[in-house]
Amino acid sequence: MSDPVSRPAHPEAEPLKSRPDRADSKALLLALIDTLIDIDVVYERECKADSQRSLNALAKSQSLKRLREQHQQRRQPFVQQLAALQERV
């Protein structure tokens, strides 16, 4: 299975500047939220596909655990940027 989130992140979701102005902050906020939604949609799609495969219960459980871990890893940098942005606003 290929990495479904291999497309580049939104350009606005690049690391935060030292003092973003309001317009930049709003654009960055929207881009971060958009990226997180995209990651969540891909995760849900992968979980659904896994649950529909004819695997035994143990294999399904392990596969879903792996997907959950990958999902958290993909989300983490964007959640951190979102938290940092909220602190600055």
PyMOL commands that set and color helices and strands:
alter all, ss='L'
color gray80, all
select helices_A, chain A and resi 11-13+22-52+57-88
alter helices_A, ss='H'
color red, helices_A
deselect
rebuild
show_as cartoon
